[in-house]
Amino acid sequence: MSRKFREWQPDGGWLFPPSPRDWLPEDHLVYFLLDVTAQIDLSPIVDDYGGENGGQPPFHPRMMLVLLLYAYSAGVFSSRKIMQRSVTDAAFRIIVGDDIPDFRRIAEFRARHLKHLQALFLDVLVLCRGAGLLKVGRLSLDGTKIKANASRKKAMSYDRMGPEAERLQQEVDALLARADGAFTADTGYFSEENMNALDSNRRIDDVFIAPGRQKHNDKEPNSPKGRPPKYLTAKQKMARRNRTKKGRTEYARRKVIIEPVFGQIKAGLGFRNFLLRGLEKMQGEWKLVCLTHNLLKLFRSSALAAG
């Protein structure tokens, strides 16, 4: 007796539900993004078209923004692939309808409005705070490597690296000064300059920075007791502070605060190289990636609360 299979009629006629809201489950991410972007102030993007009167009307800014946010959350970053998915994917079709934007319009919108993403990023942070996902106090720094679409002729020379390092040092000092709670960072942020900045801000007791790398097989040293000797160097003082009970507790929090973020962005979303060229555009694209990351956090939190 032959095995019975489910009926399949690829040429059979059938109709989608008349409302796009019925195409996918009501708790789908695309509906969430449509609802969230309705709460965000898009006037900077809309006003950017104020002086344009001729030619074909541009695509609606909210539609294009939702398209980019959903595409990035689905790991689709190329404007050509976004256009292709807008033809074949039901979730993308819910966003664009029958008026599918050309990949050139998608790329143009992204490059043109990267400068407005900072305000949108802050709006989403406000929503996250309202949902109980954001609490100011503990600050953690970490870094990762992501390939850039850079020209070798534009690569940073040794002459430029000095001033750039000074600028980064100033940013780190500013972060240290604004942190209200404990501050943690990996070994890449340890330097005598940072230690001096902490001393000047009287924040040294709340900061835990790894002064060196520890191998996974190395035995964990015992917690120190008593007052630290006066002859210790800044590096030895930090290593000693990290071994205290408070230091171990605070530094362990990095595993759930900052370290998972890069894993979720690079392994989860699949974002491993920038598509746009130039430092300013690259920074804007990174804001777009982080904006998407925060929206996914908010979406999953809302789903858990509803469930």
C-alpha positions as YAML, in Angstrom:
chain: A
units: angstrom
residues:
- id: 1
  name: MET
  ca: [0.00, 0.00, 0.00]
- id: 2
  name: SER
  ca: [1.48, 3.37, -1.04]
- id: 3
  name: ARG
  ca: [2.01, 6.11, 1.55]
- id: 4
  name: LYS
  ca: [-0.70, 8.75, 1.62]
- id: 5
  name: PHE
  ca: [0.45, 12.38, 1.41]
- id: 6
  name: ARG
  ca: [-1.22, 15.69, 2.08]
- id: 7
  name: GLU
  ca: [-2.98, 17.21, -0.88]
- id: 8
  name: TRP
  ca: [-0.87, 19.69, -2.84]
- id: 9
  name: GLN
  ca: [-2.12, 21.85, -5.70]
- id: 10
  name: PRO
  ca: [0.51, 24.44, -6.63]
- id: 11
  name: ASP
  ca: [-1.69, 25.75, -9.46]
- id: 12
  name: GLY
  ca: [-4.84, 25.88, -7.37]
- id: 13
  name: GLY
  ca: [-6.54, 29.24, -6.97]
- id: 14
  name: TRP
  ca: [-6.82, 30.84, -3.52]
- id: 15
  name: LEU
  ca: [-7.09, 34.31, -2.05]
- id: 16
  name: PHE
  ca: [-5.16, 36.17, 0.61]
- id: 17
  name: PRO
  ca: [-7.25, 37.66, 3.43]
- id: 18
  name: PRO
  ca: [-8.40, 41.13, 2.34]
- id: 19
  name: SER
  ca: [-6.57, 42.85, 5.22]
- id: 20
  name: PRO
  ca: [-2.75, 42.60, 5.52]
- id: 21
  name: ARG
  ca: [-3.26, 42.41, 9.29]
- id: 22
  name: ASP
  ca: [-4.63, 38.90, 8.72]
- id: 23
  name: TRP
  ca: [-1.74, 37.63, 6.59]
- id: 24
  name: LEU
  ca: [0.54, 36.78, 9.51]
- id: 25
  name: PRO
  ca: [0.04, 36.05, 13.23]
- id: 26
  name: GLU
  ca: [-1.04, 39.15, 15.12]
- id: 27
  name: ASP
  ca: [2.09, 39.06, 17.28]
- id: 28
  name: HIS
  ca: [4.46, 39.16, 14.27]
- id: 29
  name: LEU
  ca: [7.42, 41.52, 14.37]
- id: 30
  name: VAL
  ca: [6.30, 43.47, 11.31]
- id: 31
  name: TYR
  ca: [3.09, 44.61, 13.02]
- id: 32
  name: PHE
  ca: [5.08, 45.57, 16.10]
- id: 33
  name: LEU
  ca: [7.39, 47.79, 14.01]
- id: 34
  name: LEU
  ca: [4.42, 49.42, 12.29]
- id: 35
  name: ASP
  ca: [2.92, 50.25, 15.67]
- id: 36
  name: VAL
  ca: [6.16, 51.45, 17.27]
- id: 37
  name: THR
  ca: [7.13, 53.76, 14.42]
- id: 38
  name: ALA
  ca: [3.71, 55.40, 14.73]
- id: 39
  name: GLN
  ca: [4.82, 56.54, 18.22]
- id: 40
  name: ILE
  ca: [8.19, 57.94, 17.06]
- id: 41
  name: ASP
  ca: [8.67, 61.50, 15.87]
- id: 42
  name: LEU
  ca: [9.59, 61.26, 12.19]
- id: 43
  name: SER
  ca: [9.39, 65.00, 11.52]
- id: 44
  name: PRO
  ca: [13.17, 65.36, 10.90]
- id: 45
  name: ILE
  ca: [12.91, 62.86, 8.04]
- id: 46
  name: VAL
  ca: [9.64, 64.31, 6.72]
- id: 47
  name: ASP
  ca: [10.94, 67.89, 6.89]
- id: 48
  name: ASP
  ca: [13.97, 66.87, 4.85]
- id: 49
  name: TYR
  ca: [11.67, 66.72, 1.82]
- id: 50
  name: GLY
  ca: [10.14, 70.14, 2.47]
- id: 51
  name: GLY
  ca: [11.96, 71.94, -0.33]
- id: 52
  name: GLU
  ca: [11.23, 69.35, -3.02]
- id: 53
  name: ASN
  ca: [8.23, 70.00, -5.28]
- id: 54
  name: GLY
  ca: [9.09, 68.57, -8.69]
- id: 55
  name: GLY
  ca: [9.38, 65.00, -9.95]
- id: 56
  name: GLN
  ca: [7.69, 61.87, -8.68]
- id: 57
  name: PRO
  ca: [6.55, 61.91, -5.05]
- id: 58
  name: PRO
  ca: [9.00, 60.05, -2.78]
- id: 59
  name: PHE
  ca: [8.03, 56.91, -0.90]
- id: 60
  name: HIS
  ca: [6.45, 57.50, 2.48]
- id: 61
  name: PRO
  ca: [9.22, 57.96, 5.08]
- id: 62
  name: ARG
  ca: [7.53, 55.73, 7.64]
- id: 63
  name: MET
  ca: [7.16, 52.92, 5.11]
- id: 64
  name: MET
  ca: [10.82, 53.16, 4.13]
- id: 65
  name: LEU
  ca: [11.95, 53.29, 7.76]
- id: 66
  name: VAL
  ca: [9.89, 50.22, 8.71]
- id: 67
  name: LEU
  ca: [11.25, 48.44, 5.63]
- id: 68
  name: LEU
  ca: [14.84, 49.10, 6.73]
- id: 69
  name: LEU
  ca: [14.19, 48.17, 10.36]
- id: 70
  name: TYR
  ca: [12.47, 44.92, 9.47]
- id: 71
  name: ALA
  ca: [15.09, 44.02, 6.86]
- id: 72
  name: TYR
  ca: [17.95, 44.57, 9.32]
- id: 73
  name: SER
  ca: [16.12, 42.61, 12.03]
- id: 74
  name: ALA
  ca: [15.79, 39.74, 9.53]
- id: 75
  name: GLY
  ca: [19.48, 39.87, 8.62]
- id: 76
  name: VAL
  ca: [18.88, 41.40, 5.19]
- id: 77
  name: PHE
  ca: [21.22, 44.37, 4.72]
- id: 78
  name: SER
  ca: [21.77, 44.73, 0.95]
- id: 79
  name: SER
  ca: [19.36, 47.12, -0.78]
- id: 80
  name: ARG
  ca: [19.09, 44.70, -3.73]
- id: 81
  name: LYS
  ca: [18.16, 41.82, -1.42]
- id: 82
  name: ILE
  ca: [15.67, 44.03, 0.41]
- id: 83
  name: MET
  ca: [13.98, 44.75, -2.91]
- id: 84
  name: GLN
  ca: [13.94, 41.05, -3.79]
- id: 85
  name: ARG
  ca: [12.38, 40.11, -0.46]
- id: 86
  name: SER
  ca: [9.79, 42.85, -0.97]
- id: 87
  name: VAL
  ca: [8.59, 40.83, -3.96]
- id: 88
  name: THR
  ca: [8.61, 37.34, -2.46]
- id: 89
  name: ASP
  ca: [8.20, 37.70, 1.33]
- id: 90
  name: ALA
  ca: [4.76, 38.25, 2.86]
- id: 91
  name: ALA
  ca: [6.09, 40.32, 5.78]
- id: 92
  name: PHE
  ca: [7.93, 42.65, 3.41]
- id: 93
  name: ARG
  ca: [4.80, 42.92, 1.21]
- id: 94
  name: ILE
  ca: [2.78, 43.99, 4.24]
- id: 95
  name: ILE
  ca: [5.14, 46.95, 4.57]
- id: 96
  name: VAL
  ca: [5.43, 48.04, 0.92]
- id: 97
  name: GLY
  ca: [2.14, 46.81, -0.54]
- id: 98
  name: ASP
  ca: [2.11, 46.77, -4.33]
- id: 99
  name: ASP
  ca: [4.40, 49.78, -4.71]
- id: 100
  name: ILE
  ca: [7.78, 48.07, -4.33]
- id: 101
  name: PRO
  ca: [10.70, 50.51, -4.09]
- id: 102
  name: ASP
  ca: [13.66, 50.04, -6.37]
- id: 103
  name: PHE
  ca: [16.94, 49.11, -4.68]
- id: 104
  name: ARG
  ca: [18.36, 52.49, -5.67]
- id: 105
  name: ARG
  ca: [15.57, 54.27, -3.73]
- id: 106
  name: ILE
  ca: [16.20, 52.04, -0.72]
- id: 107
  name: ALA
  ca: [19.93, 52.75, -0.76]
- id: 108
  name: GLU
  ca: [19.31, 56.46, -1.29]
- id: 109
  name: PHE
  ca: [16.86, 56.67, 1.63]
- id: 110
  name: ARG
  ca: [19.25, 54.87, 3.94]
- id: 111
  name: ALA
  ca: [22.24, 57.04, 3.07]
- id: 112
  name: ARG
  ca: [20.23, 60.27, 3.11]
- id: 113
  name: HIS
  ca: [18.65, 59.80, 6.54]
- id: 114
  name: LEU
  ca: [21.42, 58.18, 8.55]
- id: 115
  name: LYS
  ca: [21.96, 61.58, 10.16]
- id: 116
  name: HIS
  ca: [18.46, 61.41, 11.66]
- id: 117
  name: LEU
  ca: [18.92, 58.04, 13.33]
- id: 118
  name: GLN
  ca: [20.41, 59.49, 16.53]
- id: 119
  name: ALA
  ca: [17.08, 61.09, 17.46]
- id: 120
  name: LEU
  ca: [15.23, 57.86, 16.60]
- id: 121
  name: PHE
  ca: [17.72, 55.89, 18.69]
- id: 122
  name: LEU
  ca: [16.94, 58.08, 21.71]
- id: 123
  name: ASP
  ca: [13.18, 57.74, 21.13]
- id: 124
  name: VAL
  ca: [13.50, 53.96, 21.21]
- id: 125
  name: LEU
  ca: [15.57, 54.16, 24.40]
- id: 126
  name: VAL
  ca: [12.69, 56.11, 25.98]
- id: 127
  name: LEU
  ca: [10.30, 53.32, 24.97]
- id: 128
  name: CYS
  ca: [12.68, 50.72, 26.40]
- id: 129
  name: ARG
  ca: [12.88, 52.62, 29.66]
- id: 130
  name: GLY
  ca: [9.09, 52.76, 29.83]
- id: 131
  name: ALA
  ca: [9.03, 48.96, 29.41]
- id: 132
  name: GLY
  ca: [11.51, 48.53, 32.28]
- id: 133
  name: LEU
  ca: [14.39, 47.42, 30.03]
- id: 134
  name: LEU
  ca: [16.66, 50.38, 30.71]
- id: 135
  name: LYS
  ca: [18.17, 51.49, 34.00]
- id: 136
  name: VAL
  ca: [20.89, 54.11, 34.23]
- id: 137
  name: GLY
  ca: [23.70, 53.43, 36.67]
- id: 138
  name: ARG
  ca: [26.09, 50.62, 35.79]
- id: 139
  name: LEU
  ca: [28.21, 51.29, 32.70]
- id: 140
  name: SER
  ca: [30.14, 48.65, 30.75]
- id: 141
  name: LEU
  ca: [32.44, 49.11, 27.77]
- id: 142
  name: ASP
  ca: [33.49, 46.47, 25.26]
- id: 143
  name: GLY
  ca: [34.72, 46.34, 21.69]
- id: 144
  name: THR
  ca: [34.59, 44.10, 18.65]
- id: 145
  name: LYS
  ca: [35.90, 44.02, 15.08]
- id: 146
  name: ILE
  ca: [33.58, 44.45, 12.09]
- id: 147
  name: LYS
  ca: [34.80, 44.60, 8.51]
- id: 148
  name: ALA
  ca: [34.49, 48.00, 6.85]
- id: 149
  name: ASN
  ca: [33.95, 48.90, 3.22]
- id: 150
  name: ALA
  ca: [37.06, 51.07, 3.22]
- id: 151
  name: SER
  ca: [39.50, 52.18, 0.58]
- id: 152
  name: ARG
  ca: [43.18, 51.51, 1.22]
- id: 153
  name: LYS
  ca: [43.90, 55.07, 0.20]
- id: 154
  name: LYS
  ca: [41.64, 56.24, 3.03]
- id: 155
  name: ALA
  ca: [43.18, 53.97, 5.67]
- id: 156
  name: MET
  ca: [44.40, 55.77, 8.79]
- id: 157
  name: SER
  ca: [48.11, 56.58, 8.77]
- id: 158
  name: TYR
  ca: [50.32, 56.51, 11.82]
- id: 159
  name: ASP
  ca: [50.34, 60.31, 11.80]
- id: 160
  name: ARG
  ca: [46.55, 60.37, 12.14]
- id: 161
  name: MET
  ca: [46.40, 57.60, 14.72]
- id: 162
  name: GLY
  ca: [47.87, 59.81, 17.45]
- id: 163
  name: PRO
  ca: [45.14, 62.51, 17.38]
- id: 164
  name: GLU
  ca: [42.47, 59.83, 16.98]
- id: 165
  name: ALA
  ca: [43.72, 57.99, 20.05]
- id: 166
  name: GLU
  ca: [43.55, 61.27, 22.00]
- id: 167
  name: ARG
  ca: [39.97, 61.81, 20.86]
- id: 168
  name: LEU
  ca: [38.98, 58.32, 21.97]
- id: 169
  name: GLN
  ca: [40.68, 58.90, 25.30]
- id: 170
  name: GLN
  ca: [38.58, 62.03, 25.81]
- id: 171
  name: GLU
  ca: [35.40, 60.05, 25.06]
- id: 172
  name: VAL
  ca: [36.34, 57.39, 27.60]
- id: 173
  name: ASP
  ca: [37.09, 60.07, 30.20]
- id: 174
  name: ALA
  ca: [33.69, 61.66, 29.56]
- id: 175
  name: LEU
  ca: [31.94, 58.32, 30.00]
- id: 176
  name: LEU
  ca: [33.77, 57.71, 33.25]
- id: 177
  name: ALA
  ca: [32.73, 61.11, 34.56]
- id: 178
  name: ARG
  ca: [29.03, 60.54, 33.71]
- id: 179
  name: ALA
  ca: [28.71, 57.02, 35.08]
- id: 180
  name: ASP
  ca: [26.55, 57.00, 38.25]
- id: 181
  name: GLY
  ca: [27.25, 53.41, 39.29]
- id: 182
  name: ALA
  ca: [29.94, 50.82, 38.74]
- id: 183
  name: PHE
  ca: [32.02, 50.95, 35.57]
- id: 184
  name: THR
  ca: [33.54, 47.87, 33.95]
- id: 185
  name: ALA
  ca: [35.69, 47.44, 30.85]
- id: 186
  name: ASP
  ca: [38.00, 44.87, 29.34]
- id: 187
  name: THR
  ca: [41.76, 45.04, 29.15]
- id: 188
  name: GLY
  ca: [41.73, 47.18, 26.00]
- id: 189
  name: TYR
  ca: [40.58, 50.18, 28.05]
- id: 190
  name: PHE
  ca: [43.23, 49.93, 30.76]
- id: 191
  name: SER
  ca: [45.85, 52.67, 30.69]
- id: 192
  name: GLU
  ca: [47.64, 55.00, 33.07]
- id: 193
  name: GLU
  ca: [45.70, 57.92, 31.56]
- id: 194
  name: ASN
  ca: [42.38, 56.28, 32.41]
- id: 195
  name: MET
  ca: [43.52, 55.55, 35.94]
- id: 196
  name: ASN
  ca: [44.55, 59.19, 36.41]
- id: 197
  name: ALA
  ca: [41.18, 60.34, 35.07]
- id: 198
  name: LEU
  ca: [39.43, 58.10, 37.57]
- id: 199
  name: ASP
  ca: [41.51, 59.45, 40.42]
- id: 200
  name: SER
  ca: [40.74, 63.03, 39.43]
- id: 201
  name: ASN
  ca: [37.00, 62.24, 39.40]
- id: 202
  name: ARG
  ca: [37.21, 60.28, 42.65]
- id: 203
  name: ARG
  ca: [35.66, 57.27, 40.93]
- id: 204
  name: ILE
  ca: [38.48, 54.77, 41.28]
- id: 205
  name: ASP
  ca: [36.67, 52.61, 43.86]
- id: 206
  name: ASP
  ca: [33.70, 52.05, 41.51]
- id: 207
  name: VAL
  ca: [35.72, 51.08, 38.45]
- id: 208
  name: PHE
  ca: [36.82, 47.58, 37.46]
- id: 209
  name: ILE
  ca: [38.98, 47.28, 34.35]
- id: 210
  name: ALA
  ca: [40.89, 44.13, 33.47]
- id: 211
  name: PRO
  ca: [44.60, 45.11, 33.46]
- id: 212
  name: GLY
  ca: [45.53, 41.99, 31.46]
- id: 213
  name: ARG
  ca: [44.10, 38.89, 29.85]
- id: 214
  name: GLN
  ca: [43.50, 35.77, 31.92]
- id: 215
  name: LYS
  ca: [43.51, 32.35, 30.27]
- id: 216
  name: HIS
  ca: [40.47, 30.15, 30.81]
- id: 217
  name: ASN
  ca: [42.56, 27.41, 32.41]
- id: 218
  name: ASP
  ca: [44.29, 29.73, 34.88]
- id: 219
  name: LYS
  ca: [43.35, 29.22, 38.52]
- id: 220
  name: GLU
  ca: [41.25, 32.01, 39.99]
- id: 221
  name: PRO
  ca: [43.35, 33.87, 42.60]
- id: 222
  name: ASN
  ca: [42.07, 34.26, 46.14]
- id: 223
  name: SER
  ca: [40.30, 37.44, 47.24]
- id: 224
  name: PRO
  ca: [42.69, 39.91, 48.92]
- id: 225
  name: LYS
  ca: [42.26, 40.90, 52.54]
- id: 226
  name: GLY
  ca: [43.16, 44.05, 54.41]
- id: 227
  name: ARG
  ca: [44.28, 47.41, 53.08]
- id: 228
  name: PRO
  ca: [46.23, 47.48, 49.80]
- id: 229
  name: PRO
  ca: [49.95, 48.16, 50.19]
- id: 230
  name: LYS
  ca: [51.01, 51.69, 49.30]
- id: 231
  name: TYR
  ca: [53.77, 50.57, 46.97]
- id: 232
  name: LEU
  ca: [51.40, 48.95, 44.43]
- id: 233
  name: THR
  ca: [51.36, 50.35, 40.91]
- id: 234
  name: ALA
  ca: [48.10, 51.45, 39.25]
- id: 235
  name: LYS
  ca: [47.97, 48.16, 37.35]
- id: 236
  name: GLN
  ca: [48.53, 46.11, 40.51]
- id: 237
  name: LYS
  ca: [45.90, 48.12, 42.39]
- id: 238
  name: MET
  ca: [43.32, 47.46, 39.68]
- id: 239
  name: ALA
  ca: [44.16, 43.74, 39.55]
- id: 240
  name: ARG
  ca: [43.77, 43.56, 43.32]
- id: 241
  name: ARG
  ca: [40.45, 45.43, 43.26]
- id: 242
  name: ASN
  ca: [39.10, 43.05, 40.61]
- id: 243
  name: ARG
  ca: [39.83, 40.09, 42.90]
- id: 244
  name: THR
  ca: [37.69, 41.44, 45.74]
- id: 245
  name: LYS
  ca: [34.16, 40.11, 46.26]
- id: 246
  name: LYS
  ca: [32.68, 43.34, 44.91]
- id: 247
  name: GLY
  ca: [35.06, 43.31, 41.95]
- id: 248
  name: ARG
  ca: [34.19, 39.74, 40.98]
- id: 249
  name: THR
  ca: [30.46, 40.49, 41.25]
- id: 250
  name: GLU
  ca: [30.59, 43.70, 39.23]
- id: 251
  name: TYR
  ca: [32.86, 42.32, 36.51]
- id: 252
  name: ALA
  ca: [30.70, 39.19, 36.18]
- id: 253
  name: ARG
  ca: [27.77, 41.45, 35.24]
- id: 254
  name: ARG
  ca: [29.51, 42.16, 31.94]
- id: 255
  name: LYS
  ca: [28.45, 38.70, 30.80]
- id: 256
  name: VAL
  ca: [24.81, 39.79, 30.76]
- id: 257
  name: ILE
  ca: [25.16, 43.53, 30.05]
- id: 258
  name: ILE
  ca: [27.58, 44.22, 27.23]
- id: 259
  name: GLU
  ca: [29.24, 41.01, 26.04]
- id: 260
  name: PRO
  ca: [26.06, 39.36, 24.62]
- id: 261
  name: VAL
  ca: [25.27, 42.41, 22.49]
- id: 262
  name: PHE
  ca: [28.01, 41.82, 19.92]
- id: 263
  name: GLY
  ca: [27.18, 38.11, 19.78]
- id: 264
  name: GLN
  ca: [23.53, 38.86, 19.09]
- id: 265
  name: ILE
  ca: [24.38, 41.43, 16.43]
- id: 266
  name: LYS
  ca: [27.10, 39.44, 14.65]
- id: 267
  name: ALA
  ca: [25.91, 35.85, 15.09]
- id: 268
  name: GLY
  ca: [22.17, 36.43, 15.55]
- id: 269
  name: LEU
  ca: [21.53, 39.14, 12.96]
- id: 270
  name: GLY
  ca: [24.52, 38.16, 10.83]
- id: 271
  name: PHE
  ca: [25.89, 41.71, 10.64]
- id: 272
  name: ARG
  ca: [29.63, 41.27, 10.06]
- id: 273
  name: ASN
  ca: [30.58, 44.04, 7.65]
- id: 274
  name: PHE
  ca: [29.50, 47.60, 6.91]
- id: 275
  name: LEU
  ca: [28.00, 48.26, 3.49]
- id: 276
  name: LEU
  ca: [28.45, 52.02, 3.44]
- id: 277
  name: ARG
  ca: [31.78, 53.71, 2.86]
- id: 278
  name: GLY
  ca: [33.10, 56.60, 4.92]
- id: 279
  name: LEU
  ca: [33.36, 57.07, 8.68]
- id: 280
  name: GLU
  ca: [30.21, 59.20, 9.02]
- id: 281
  name: LYS
  ca: [28.05, 56.79, 7.03]
- id: 282
  name: MET
  ca: [29.55, 53.81, 8.84]
- id: 283
  name: GLN
  ca: [28.66, 55.39, 12.19]
- id: 284
  name: GLY
  ca: [25.15, 55.99, 10.92]
- id: 285
  name: GLU
  ca: [24.78, 52.39, 9.81]
- id: 286
  name: TRP
  ca: [26.00, 51.21, 13.21]
- id: 287
  name: LYS
  ca: [23.27, 53.35, 14.84]
- id: 288
  name: LEU
  ca: [20.77, 51.63, 12.54]
- id: 289
  name: VAL
  ca: [22.03, 48.22, 13.63]
- id: 290
  name: CYS
  ca: [21.88, 49.17, 17.32]
- id: 291
  name: LEU
  ca: [18.44, 50.71, 16.84]
- id: 292
  name: THR
  ca: [17.26, 47.42, 15.37]
- id: 293
  name: HIS
  ca: [18.87, 45.48, 18.23]
- id: 294
  name: ASN
  ca: [17.01, 47.56, 20.82]
- id: 295
  name: LEU
  ca: [13.71, 47.22, 18.98]
- id: 296
  name: LEU
  ca: [14.11, 43.45, 18.96]
- id: 297
  name: LYS
  ca: [14.71, 43.55, 22.72]
- id: 298
  name: LEU
  ca: [11.56, 45.63, 23.15]
- id: 299
  name: PHE
  ca: [9.57, 43.31, 20.88]
- id: 300
  name: ARG
  ca: [10.60, 40.15, 22.74]
- id: 301
  name: SER
  ca: [9.94, 41.78, 26.09]
- id: 302
  name: SER
  ca: [6.46, 42.81, 24.95]
- id: 303
  name: ALA
  ca: [5.79, 39.28, 23.71]
- id: 304
  name: LEU
  ca: [6.81, 37.80, 27.08]
- id: 305
  name: ALA
  ca: [4.65, 40.28, 28.96]
- id: 306
  name: ALA
  ca: [1.65, 39.49, 26.74]
- id: 307
  name: GLY
  ca: [2.22, 35.72, 27.06]
...
